[in-house]
Amino acid sequence: MTGEAMQTTAWLTGAGLGFTFAFGLVIGSFLNVVIHRLPLGQSIVKPGSHCPSCNTAIKPWDNVPVLSYLWLGGRCRQCRVRISPRYPAVELLTGCVFAAIAWRFGASPATPVLMLFAAGLIAAALIDLDHRIIPDEISLGGLALGLALVPAVQAGSGGPLADALGVAWGGALVGGGVLWSVAFLHARLSAAMGREFEHWPGEGETYPTPGSLDYWIWFPGMGFGDIKLLAMIGAFLGPWGVLQTIIAASLAGIVMGVGWALATRSWSSPFGFGPAIALGALLVVLVPFFPSL
């Protein structure tokens, strides 16, 4: 979103921010389910929350975000297996991000839309961190929501619908197009130079040709999920917002890459770029480089 829809419309009271933070904790608890189940092809609705170790259903009083983790000492009540501290960390992260969005944008129609956007980014980042994939349910589903919700919010705030549609669709095209262009050119130069990467073109396989779909969407070192995620971001933030995201994500990617290399003690160990993209987009929402755009 850009322009007036991206400006703070009201300051929430302390109680309002507290409620928003608590709401974010609950959404973060749900995101934990999404992050765990979606890449495995499991339903995010059924069965209900259960211990992944002993499969015991978690009682409501043992499923209170953050507090239940502390009360249980970070262990399952039934089997006493340790619960990953990432569960409360995701809840706290989501709560803080929601509160920050509410603090910046106030009681604006844009606020719930940006919260939904942030929830999708958090889920995409952690799934990519774990599995090096970004599910289409998040990227393409978020793209569809952005193309529909953002123009509706801006038009509802008095802006011309045609302009709002142009910003959302233009942002999606810029976001997906810029990263696709870089990946496509890199792939073509790599093929021309005879370079090969892990899984590209693949053992015993030839480089893809223009007549195959892989020629257009299969690239070394860059998943097509990143491209779809940036298209989604562009739908929400517009052309300028997604360009700022690319800059911020590039800087964040360098820092994360160094950290990942130090953690794995390998400079060639691959890692997903999704977390850097998500972080870049959240920074643009909360502290944009060019607030007037």
DATARA-V75513 format. One record per residue. N is the residue number from 1. RES is the residue in one letter. PSI is psi in radians with two decimals (* if undefined). BURIAL is 1 if it has 16 or more other ideal C-beta (glycine too) atoms within 10 Angstrom, else 0. D_FIRST is the distance of its C-alpha to the first C-alpha in Angstrom with 1 decimal. Layout:
BEGIN
((N:RES:PSI:BURIAL:D_FIRST) (N:RES:PSI:BURIAL:D_FIRST))
END
This chain:
BEGIN
((1:M:2.57:1:0.0) (2:T:3.03:1:3.8) (3:G:-2.53:0:7.1) (4:E:-0.54:0:8.7) (5:A:-0.29:1:6.4) (6:M:0.12:1:5.8) (7:Q:2.67:0:9.6) (8:T:2.24:0:12.4) (9:T:-0.37:0:14.1) (10:A:2.63:0:17.2) (11:W:2.26:0:19.2) (12:L:2.62:1:20.5) (13:T:2.95:0:24.2) (14:G:-0.69:0:25.8) (15:A:-0.69:0:26.7) (16:G:-0.72:1:23.2) (17:L:-0.65:1:22.0) (18:G:-0.74:0:25.1) (19:F:-0.74:0:24.3) (20:T:-0.71:1:20.8) (21:F:-0.79:1:22.5) (22:A:-0.71:0:25.2) (23:F:-0.69:1:22.8) (24:G:-0.63:1:21.1) (25:L:-0.75:1:24.7) (26:V:-0.78:0:25.4) (27:I:-0.65:1:22.4) (28:G:-0.64:1:23.4) (29:S:-0.73:1:26.9) (30:F:-0.67:1:25.6) (31:L:-0.58:1:23.7) (32:N:-0.69:1:27.0) (33:V:-0.80:1:28.5) (34:V:-0.81:1:25.7) (35:I:-0.66:1:26.2) (36:H:-0.75:1:29.9) (37:R:-0.65:0:30.4) (38:L:-0.79:1:27.8) (39:P:-0.35:1:29.1) (40:L:0.02:0:32.6) (41:G:0.35:0:32.0) (42:Q:2.73:0:32.8) (43:S:2.44:0:31.6) (44:I:0.06:0:29.1) (45:V:-0.81:0:30.8) (46:K:2.51:0:34.5) (47:P:3.07:0:36.5) (48:G:3.11:0:35.4) (49:S:2.34:0:34.9) (50:H:2.79:0:38.0) (51:C:2.20:1:39.5) (52:P:-0.24:0:39.1) (53:S:-0.90:0:42.5) (54:C:-0.05:0:44.7) (55:N:0.24:0:42.5) (56:T:2.31:0:43.3) (57:A:2.40:0:40.9) (58:I:2.19:0:39.1) (59:K:2.66:0:40.0) (60:P:-0.68:0:37.3) (61:W:-0.21:0:38.7) (62:D:0.13:1:38.4) (63:N:0.38:0:34.8) (64:V:2.18:0:33.3) (65:P:2.33:1:30.4) (66:V:-0.94:1:31.8) (67:L:-0.74:0:34.8) (68:S:-0.65:1:36.7) (69:Y:-0.78:1:36.4) (70:L:-0.74:0:37.9) (71:W:-0.64:0:40.5) (72:L:0.04:0:41.6) (73:G:0.46:0:41.8) (74:G:0.43:0:39.4) (75:R:2.66:0:41.8) (76:C:2.35:1:42.2) (77:R:-0.59:1:44.5) (78:Q:-0.99:1:46.5) (79:C:-0.16:0:47.1) (80:R:0.28:0:46.1) (81:V:2.49:0:44.1) (82:R:2.39:0:41.6) (83:I:2.35:1:38.0) (84:S:2.32:0:35.5) (85:P:-0.15:0:33.9) (86:R:-0.45:0:30.6) (87:Y:-0.96:1:30.3) (88:P:-0.47:1:30.0) (89:A:-0.73:0:28.0) (90:V:-0.69:1:25.2) (91:E:-0.79:1:25.5) (92:L:-0.72:1:25.3) (93:L:-0.83:1:22.4) (94:T:-0.73:1:20.3) (95:G:-0.76:1:21.6) (96:C:-0.73:0:20.7) (97:V:-0.75:1:17.1) (98:F:-0.76:1:16.7) (99:A:-0.67:1:18.5) (100:A:-0.70:1:16.5) (101:I:-0.77:1:13.1) (102:A:-0.68:1:15.1) (103:W:-0.68:1:16.7) (104:R:-0.69:1:13.6) (105:F:-0.18:1:11.6) (106:G:-2.67:1:14.9) (107:A:1.05:0:15.6) (108:S:2.60:1:12.3) (109:P:-0.39:1:11.4) (110:A:-0.42:1:8.2) (111:T:-0.94:1:10.8) (112:P:-0.55:0:12.6) (113:V:-0.75:1:9.9) (114:L:-0.54:1:8.9) (115:M:-0.75:1:12.7) (116:L:-0.74:1:13.3) (117:F:-0.80:1:11.1) (118:A:-0.69:1:13.1) (119:A:-0.74:1:16.3) (120:G:-0.68:1:16.0) (121:L:-0.75:1:15.6) (122:I:-0.78:1:18.6) (123:A:-0.79:1:20.6) (124:A:-0.73:1:20.0) (125:A:-0.80:1:20.9) (126:L:-0.55:1:24.1) (127:I:-0.73:1:25.2) (128:D:-0.64:1:24.9) (129:L:-0.70:1:26.8) (130:D:-0.73:0:29.5) (131:H:-0.13:0:29.9) (132:R:0.67:0:28.0) (133:I:2.73:0:26.2) (134:I:1.88:1:22.8) (135:P:2.49:1:23.5) (136:D:-0.48:0:22.1) (137:E:-0.53:0:21.7) (138:I:-0.90:1:18.8) (139:S:-0.95:1:17.3) (140:L:-0.64:1:18.0) (141:G:-0.74:0:17.7) (142:G:-0.62:1:14.2) (143:L:-0.81:1:13.4) (144:A:-0.73:0:14.9) (145:L:-0.75:1:13.1) (146:G:-0.75:1:9.6) (147:L:-0.45:1:10.9) (148:A:-0.82:0:12.3) (149:L:-0.76:1:10.4) (150:V:-0.85:1:6.8) (151:P:-0.62:1:8.8) (152:A:-0.75:1:11.2) (153:V:-0.78:1:9.4) (154:Q:-0.68:1:8.1) (155:A:-0.65:1:11.7) (156:G:-0.40:0:13.2) (157:S:0.07:1:12.1) (158:G:-0.04:0:14.0) (159:G:2.71:1:11.8) (160:P:2.28:0:13.6) (161:L:-0.69:0:13.2) (162:A:-0.72:0:14.2) (163:D:-0.72:0:11.6) (164:A:-0.73:1:8.8) (165:L:-0.69:1:10.9) (166:G:-0.70:0:11.4) (167:V:-0.81:1:8.0) (168:A:-0.87:1:7.8) (169:W:-0.67:1:11.5) (170:G:-0.71:1:11.6) (171:G:-0.73:1:9.4) (172:A:-0.74:1:11.8) (173:L:-0.72:0:14.7) (174:V:-0.80:1:14.1) (175:G:-0.89:1:13.5) (176:G:-0.64:1:16.6) (177:G:-0.70:0:18.5) (178:V:-0.87:1:18.7) (179:L:-0.65:1:20.0) (180:W:-0.75:1:22.2) (181:S:-0.76:0:23.7) (182:V:-0.81:0:24.6) (183:A:-0.70:1:26.1) (184:F:-0.82:1:27.9) (185:L:-0.68:0:29.5) (186:H:-0.73:0:30.5) (187:A:-0.73:1:32.2) (188:R:-0.72:0:34.0) (189:L:-0.70:0:35.2) (190:S:-0.73:1:36.3) (191:A:-0.72:1:38.3) (192:A:-0.58:0:39.8) (193:M:-0.07:0:41.0) (194:G:0.33:0:42.2) (195:R:2.55:0:40.1) (196:E:2.57:0:39.8) (197:F:2.92:0:37.6) (198:E:2.17:0:38.0) (199:H:0.13:0:37.4) (200:W:2.05:1:36.8) (201:P:-0.04:1:38.6) (202:G:2.57:0:40.6) (203:E:2.19:0:44.3) (204:G:0.07:0:46.4) (205:E:2.72:0:43.5) (206:T:2.90:0:42.8) (207:Y:2.50:1:39.6) (208:P:2.61:1:37.6) (209:T:2.83:0:38.3) (210:P:-0.39:0:36.1) (211:G:-0.08:0:37.6) (212:S:2.63:0:36.1) (213:L:-0.61:0:32.7) (214:D:-0.53:1:32.9) (215:Y:-0.57:1:33.1) (216:W:-0.36:0:29.5) (217:I:-0.05:0:27.9) (218:W:1.98:1:30.4) (219:F:2.61:1:30.0) (220:P:2.31:1:31.8) (221:G:0.08:0:30.0) (222:M:2.04:1:26.6) (223:G:2.54:1:25.8) (224:F:-0.34:1:24.0) (225:G:-0.60:1:22.1) (226:D:-0.68:1:20.2) (227:I:-0.77:1:19.2) (228:K:-0.61:1:18.0) (229:L:-0.70:1:16.1) (230:L:-0.56:1:14.2) (231:A:-0.72:1:13.6) (232:M:-0.79:1:12.1) (233:I:-0.72:1:9.9) (234:G:-0.62:1:8.9) (235:A:-0.60:1:8.1) (236:F:-0.66:1:5.6) (237:L:-0.16:1:4.3) (238:G:3.03:1:5.7) (239:P:-0.81:1:9.3) (240:W:-0.69:1:9.4) (241:G:-0.71:1:7.6) (242:V:-0.54:1:10.0) (243:L:-0.70:1:12.8) (244:Q:-0.67:1:12.5) (245:T:-0.75:1:12.7) (246:I:-0.72:1:15.8) (247:I:-0.85:0:17.4) (248:A:-0.69:1:17.0) (249:A:-0.63:1:18.2) (250:S:-0.76:0:21.1) (251:L:-0.76:0:22.3) (252:A:-0.63:1:21.9) (253:G:-0.63:1:23.7) (254:I:-0.82:0:26.6) (255:V:-0.80:0:27.0) (256:M:-0.64:1:26.9) (257:G:-0.74:0:29.2) (258:V:-0.76:0:31.7) (259:G:-0.72:0:31.6) (260:W:-0.70:1:32.1) (261:A:-0.71:0:35.0) (262:L:-0.67:0:36.6) (263:A:-0.67:0:36.3) (264:T:-0.14:0:37.7) (265:R:0.63:0:40.0) (266:S:2.28:0:39.1) (267:W:-0.06:0:37.1) (268:S:0.07:0:37.0) (269:S:2.15:0:35.7) (270:P:2.66:0:32.6) (271:F:2.69:1:29.5) (272:G:2.52:1:26.1) (273:F:-0.17:1:23.2) (274:G:-0.79:1:20.7) (275:P:-0.67:1:21.0) (276:A:-0.70:1:20.1) (277:I:-0.79:1:17.0) (278:A:-0.76:1:15.9) (279:L:-0.75:1:16.9) (280:G:-0.74:1:15.1) (281:A:-0.72:1:11.7) (282:L:-0.66:1:12.6) (283:L:-0.68:1:13.7) (284:V:-0.65:1:10.5) (285:V:-0.76:1:8.8) (286:L:-0.62:0:12.0) (287:V:1.18:0:13.4) (288:P:2.60:1:11.4) (289:F:-0.65:0:14.0) (290:F:1.41:0:12.7) (291:P:-0.43:0:11.0) (292:S:-0.21:0:11.3) (293:L:*:0:9.3))
END
